[in-house]
């Protein structure tokens, strides 16, 4: 998660959010695909079981938590785009089809 104290003096743009995808930073919410998010999260295991990683990432990208912690640091003109991006990420992480095989 971003450290809000690092960004108090400036506003984040949509592109500056550390979106959980490989490759170039997305320019708008349509650039974030659920499958990309799932690949990114599945790849970062480093010895942890995927269920643990999903729990952590779902908490990190929960729209209510993210909105409270990070949205005030986002430039006003980019806030709606960031909200849309966060919802795509969270939905990709919390999708029952993705979760079920890893929680058995």
Secondary structure, DSSP 4 states (H G I P E B T S, - for coil): ---GGGGTTS-B-GGGS--S-SSSPPSSGGG--HHHHHHHHHHT-TTS-HHHHHHHHHHHH-HHHHHHHTGGGB-GGGHHHHHHHHHHHHHHHH-HHHHHTT--
